[in-house]
Amino acid sequence: MDAQGNTESVVLLRSIPTASLSRPAKKILKKWSWSLASGTAPQTEEKIVRLGFCLGGQSVDEAQARCKVQASLSCEA
């Protein structure tokens, strides 16, 4: 983000299983505006954000089970 809290660029580090959702996710993240912590001076900052999309399954229970598995995966790039 820049010193005004605007997102400058978005880079996909990793996608499981594929990068098919990267374009819509990047579009959403580019619209985000970040707030400074009170009492801090404006500065450029790099952030790593994990987004989870839970899609599919034959039932709500199956979709939630898939989400739990995804949430347990490592964020290491």
Backbone bond lengths (Angstrom), bond angles and torsions (degrees), N, CA, C in turn:
res aa  C-N    CA-C-N  psi(-1)  N-CA   C-N-CA  omega(-1)  CA-C   N-CA-C  phi
1 M - - - 1.448 - - 1.517 109.33 -
2 D 1.322 115.27 156.43 1.453 118.36 178.17 1.530 109.92 -90.69
3 A 1.307 116.41 -178.59 1.467 121.34 -175.88 1.531 112.65 -65.39
4 Q 1.334 117.76 -19.00 1.466 121.12 178.98 1.532 112.73 -92.74
5 G 1.333 117.20 -0.56 1.459 121.12 178.60 1.511 114.71 91.81
6 N 1.329 117.51 7.34 1.460 121.28 179.35 1.526 110.89 -88.04
7 T 1.313 116.12 142.72 1.460 120.83 177.01 1.521 108.48 -74.16
8 E 1.329 116.14 125.39 1.460 120.78 -178.35 1.519 112.63 -91.25
9 S 1.307 117.43 -45.08 1.459 120.46 -179.55 1.521 109.04 -152.05
10 V 1.324 114.82 156.78 1.456 121.73 179.73 1.524 107.44 -130.03
11 V 1.331 116.67 128.88 1.456 122.44 179.70 1.528 107.98 -124.05
12 L 1.323 116.35 129.44 1.450 121.34 176.74 1.525 108.81 -79.78
13 L 1.321 116.82 120.66 1.461 120.87 178.67 1.519 111.35 -88.08
14 R 1.334 116.00 -40.43 1.463 119.69 -175.64 1.520 109.42 -161.31
15 S 1.302 116.15 145.64 1.453 121.38 177.81 1.521 108.72 -139.78
16 I 1.314 115.55 130.71 1.459 120.91 178.51 1.520 107.26 -123.86
17 P 1.315 121.20 123.68 1.448 127.27 2.49 1.528 113.43 -87.25
18 T 1.326 118.11 -25.54 1.464 120.11 -178.15 1.523 109.99 -135.94
19 A 1.307 115.08 174.90 1.468 120.56 179.66 1.522 112.06 -92.83
20 S 1.319 119.09 18.76 1.464 122.17 -174.56 1.522 113.77 -62.82
21 L 1.319 118.17 -25.63 1.459 120.86 179.65 1.532 112.52 -96.96
22 S 1.328 117.01 2.92 1.460 118.94 -175.03 1.521 112.88 -66.26
23 R 1.319 118.69 -39.42 1.471 120.59 -178.34 1.529 111.47 -62.91
24 P 1.356 119.74 -51.60 1.467 118.72 178.53 1.535 112.56 -64.20
25 A 1.339 117.07 -35.86 1.470 119.63 179.18 1.524 110.69 -65.15
26 K 1.333 117.31 -43.21 1.464 121.12 178.30 1.522 110.66 -61.23
27 K 1.324 116.61 -41.19 1.466 121.35 -179.52 1.539 110.44 -60.91
28 I 1.312 116.01 -42.86 1.469 120.52 179.06 1.529 110.46 -66.52
29 L 1.335 117.09 -46.88 1.466 120.67 -177.98 1.519 112.49 -62.88
30 K 1.321 118.21 -34.22 1.467 121.00 179.40 1.524 111.82 -65.02
31 K 1.328 117.05 -22.48 1.466 121.24 179.13 1.530 112.64 -84.64
32 W 1.330 117.30 -14.40 1.458 120.67 -177.41 1.519 110.98 -66.15
33 S 1.314 114.75 142.07 1.457 121.69 173.31 1.526 106.32 -120.72
34 W 1.319 115.82 132.86 1.458 121.48 -175.56 1.519 109.85 -102.51
35 S 1.308 117.25 148.10 1.462 122.61 178.42 1.520 109.80 -104.05
36 L 1.319 115.02 143.68 1.459 120.11 175.86 1.518 109.78 -76.73
37 A 1.301 116.02 145.72 1.458 119.96 172.03 1.519 107.30 -65.96
38 S 1.315 117.97 143.27 1.463 120.24 -177.30 1.521 110.60 -58.85
39 G 1.323 114.98 136.85 1.461 120.87 177.77 1.510 114.74 83.29
40 T 1.331 118.40 6.06 1.463 119.93 179.60 1.520 110.52 -104.95
41 A 1.309 115.36 150.16 1.464 121.37 179.27 1.528 109.49 -81.84
42 P 1.346 117.99 143.91 1.467 120.51 176.49 1.527 111.36 -58.68
43 Q 1.312 116.02 136.43 1.461 120.94 177.71 1.516 109.57 -157.96
44 T 1.308 116.40 157.11 1.454 121.42 175.63 1.522 108.27 -74.73
45 E 1.321 116.43 139.74 1.460 120.39 -176.12 1.524 109.84 -143.62
46 E 1.317 116.07 146.53 1.460 122.05 175.39 1.520 108.71 -104.36
47 K 1.328 116.11 134.96 1.460 121.02 179.36 1.523 109.31 -127.75
48 I 1.311 116.29 147.72 1.456 122.34 172.12 1.521 106.36 -112.99
49 V 1.332 115.32 125.03 1.460 121.67 -176.63 1.522 108.33 -121.78
50 R 1.321 116.01 132.33 1.464 120.69 176.64 1.521 108.15 -102.23
51 L 1.326 115.72 126.53 1.458 121.75 176.43 1.515 108.44 -113.11
52 G 1.295 116.61 135.10 1.454 121.04 177.36 1.515 110.24 -117.05
53 F 1.321 116.39 127.74 1.450 122.41 175.45 1.516 107.34 -115.57
54 C 1.298 117.32 121.77 1.457 121.37 -179.92 1.523 108.50 -110.32
55 L 1.317 114.92 104.79 1.453 121.09 -176.28 1.522 110.45 -124.30
56 G 1.299 115.82 149.54 1.456 120.13 172.07 1.505 113.80 92.29
57 G 1.311 113.07 -175.37 1.450 120.10 -177.10 1.518 110.44 102.73
58 Q 1.289 115.90 153.62 1.461 121.48 -179.67 1.523 111.99 -85.00
59 S 1.342 115.95 -12.01 1.464 119.99 -179.13 1.525 108.72 -152.47
60 V 1.299 116.10 169.29 1.463 121.01 176.55 1.524 109.79 -61.80
61 D 1.336 116.53 -40.66 1.467 120.10 179.64 1.526 111.48 -61.09
62 E 1.338 117.10 -41.62 1.459 120.65 179.62 1.532 110.57 -66.80
63 A 1.328 117.43 -41.98 1.463 121.10 178.35 1.531 110.54 -62.60
64 Q 1.323 117.16 -42.15 1.465 120.32 178.55 1.518 111.33 -65.78
65 A 1.327 117.69 -36.79 1.466 120.84 176.80 1.522 110.06 -63.28
66 R 1.336 117.54 -41.13 1.464 121.06 177.51 1.528 110.70 -62.74
67 C 1.332 116.33 -39.05 1.471 120.30 178.35 1.524 111.08 -62.32
68 K 1.315 116.77 -41.41 1.466 120.23 179.46 1.521 110.97 -62.67
69 V 1.321 116.77 -40.82 1.474 120.58 178.05 1.524 109.67 -64.17
70 Q 1.325 116.89 -46.57 1.466 121.09 -179.47 1.523 111.23 -61.20
71 A 1.315 117.03 -42.47 1.465 121.30 -178.45 1.531 111.27 -64.45
72 S 1.322 117.65 -23.85 1.460 120.19 -178.79 1.530 112.54 -85.12
73 L 1.348 117.67 -8.54 1.460 121.07 -179.45 1.522 111.07 -71.24
74 S 1.300 116.39 148.67 1.458 122.84 -179.36 1.522 111.35 -67.89
75 C 1.317 116.10 146.36 1.471 122.16 176.16 1.510 111.63 -91.59
76 E 1.316 118.30 -0.12 1.461 121.65 -178.34 1.511 110.92 -58.90
77 A 1.325 116.17 132.71 1.466 120.75 -179.35 1.508 111.08 -86.21
